[in-house]
Amino acid sequence: MTYAVTIPYCYVWLTKGYENRGVLFKHYVESYVKRTYPEMELVKIQGMKAIVRRREE
């Protein structure tokens, strides 16, 4: 089962102007999910939503 988590909007302006903006944005989102929802893993990014699922152990 997947869930949609809202990505903090500040990541948009934090990455503004960087050459590899998409890579940096994805790194920020991965770190956000890892720290805020440690039981979840990032599946993909859709717009300003991170699609996550529960980690399998």
C-alpha positions in Angstrom: 0.0 0.0 0.0 1.3 3.4 -0.9 0.7 6.8 0.7 1.1 10.4 -0.5 3.1 12.7 1.7 3.2 16.5 1.0 6.7 17.8 0.3 7.6 21.0 2.1 7.4 23.9 -0.3 10.6 25.4 0.9 12.5 22.7 -1.0 11.5 24.4 -4.2 13.1 27.7 -3.4 16.1 26.0 -1.6 17.0 24.3 -4.9 16.4 27.4 -7.1 19.4 28.3 -9.3 21.3 25.0 -8.9 22.6 23.3 -12.1 21.4 19.9 -11.0 18.2 21.1 -9.4 16.3 17.9 -9.9 19.0 15.7 -8.3 19.2 18.0 -5.3 15.4 18.2 -4.9 15.2 14.4 -4.9 18.0 14.2 -2.4 16.1 16.6 -0.1 12.9 14.7 -0.4 14.6 11.3 0.2 16.2 12.8 3.4 12.9 14.3 4.5 11.1 11.0 4.2 13.9 9.1 5.9 14.0 11.5 8.9 10.3 12.2 9.2 8.9 8.8 8.4 11.7 6.3 9.2 9.3 3.3 8.7 8.6 4.4 5.1 10.6 4.4 1.8 10.3 6.7 -1.2 8.7 5.2 -4.2 8.5 8.3 -6.5 7.8 12.0 -6.5 4.6 13.2 -8.2 4.3 17.0 -8.3 4.7 18.1 -4.7 3.8 14.7 -3.2 6.2 12.0 -2.2 4.7 8.6 -2.8 5.9 6.3 0.0 5.4 2.7 1.2 6.1 0.9 4.4 9.6 -0.7 4.4 9.7 -4.4 4.2 11.9 -6.1 6.8 
